[in-house]
Amino acid sequence: MIVAIASGKGGTGKTTIAVNMALSLRKHKTVQLLDCDVEEPNAAIFLNPKFDAEEEISIPIPSVDNELCNLCGRCAEVCFFHAIAVLGNHVLTFPELCHGCGGCTLFCPTGAITEKPETIGTIATGYAQDISFIQGRLKPSSTATATLIKEVRRRAADLDAVLIDAPPGTSCPVVASVNKADFCLLVTEPTPFGLNDLMLAVDMVRTLNIPLGVIINRSDENDDIIKEYCGKNDIPILMSIPFQRQYAAYYAQGIPLVEADPEWEQAFQNLWDDIERRSR
């Protein structure tokens, strides 16, 4: 079963939920955690995995042979991302925009375009306390975030629980992370900003036709704004984590909540059971 943990904005506690759920399930199920927040992966800070392999991920970037090119412009026409352009007697390529689809090479009538590999990031694999762990890390100069995330997703194993720590927001990288998941947990906080971005995230997940539930992190007396919205839109609130100074201290020290307070281990196990029931 694949469960994505996402949010409409950063800083809500996605990674906190993903890490604590993985740790709480590992004694009873086979578990894998995919850190798809490739621009800023940080689940490893809390899990301290031992990596046994790392590979570079590359995409094919077009290279134009000016002697063969007849300046027909067909390559520019088929490039959805505008990574290649024909201006006068020149063909310009923009590697930072290229998604490596190969369309320009395929449709070039003269065979003037070939491809060369361009590194977009790395994927590291290993284990942390019996948890299979995979982390993507985007090359700082690359914009191929969604492409790298798809490569991380492609390495998902057929285990009892596959957890995906998605990037924040609702853009293409998030869609690449949560698409075809069996369930999506949306982590929010009880603030006007939190509510606004939760609404955007709900629209995204429902467009993808994925069952969803909400977790309120840093829960306090302002929860009503989240509860009212979820009630009106038939969205279950599956867990609330209180806004407590001690929990923030655990986080600052890199200590998972389930290790600092064992009562939360059962709470996350119950959360998983609830998700399984709702996904049937």
Secondary structure, DSSP 8 states (H G I E B T S, - for coil): -EEEEE-SSTTSSHHHHHHHHHHHHTTTS-EEEEE--TTS--HHHHH--EEEEEEEEEEEEEEE-TTT-----HHHHH-TT--EEEETTEEEE-GGG-----HHHHH-TT--EEEEEEEEEEEEEEEETTEEEEEEEE-TT---HHHHHHHHHHT----SEEEEE--SSSSHHHHHHHTT-SEEEEEE-SSHHHHHHHHHHHHHHHHTT--EEEEEEEE-TTTHHHHHHHHHTT--EEEEEE--HHHHHHHHTT--HHHH-THHHHHHHHHHHHHHHHH-
